Amino acid sequence: MTDSERRSTCAVSMALEAVGDKWSLLILRDLMFSEKRTYGELQNSEEKIATNILASRLVNLESNGLIRKETDPADSRRNLYFLTCKGIELVPVIIELMQWMAKYNPEASACIEQSKEYKKDRVSLYSSLIKKLSKNHLKPII
């Protein structure tokens, strides 16, 4: 988004422009907490995102530097999606959203296996998840 298209320079407003719709957050969640990497795998999430919305959100997330797209070495007709460092650093935000909703809605699940660990030491949990995601998503520097 260019400066002339931006509503304001408020950090919250700018963050919402990058990830402020439910579909973008759900795509980030899937890339963070599942092994989903392809368009088809992301589309098959339980929320059933429409193909046009998925395509649009992937482009937006990539243009905002939160994900990167690579050609699948096993099938050059398919792309794989990975989090960037910028995307990985949203782990605390996503987890806090999960915990907030789980607190206020008894039907909500935390979507992660580490809920007990969160209650003990969330900072260590964030660090552990960020380290794991960095290993699985970021390209090694050669």
JOHU-V952421 format. One line per field, one symbol per residue. psi: psi as a letter, one per 20 degrees, with the letter a starting at -180 (. if undefined). A space follows every 10 residues. Layout:
psi = ???
This chain:
psi = prhhipgrjp hgghghhgkj qhgghhgggg hgjrjphrgg ghhjqhimpq ghgggghggg hghjjhrqpq pphioiiqqq pqqrggghii ghggghgghg hhhioiipqi iqikhghghg nhghgggggg gghggihqpq p.
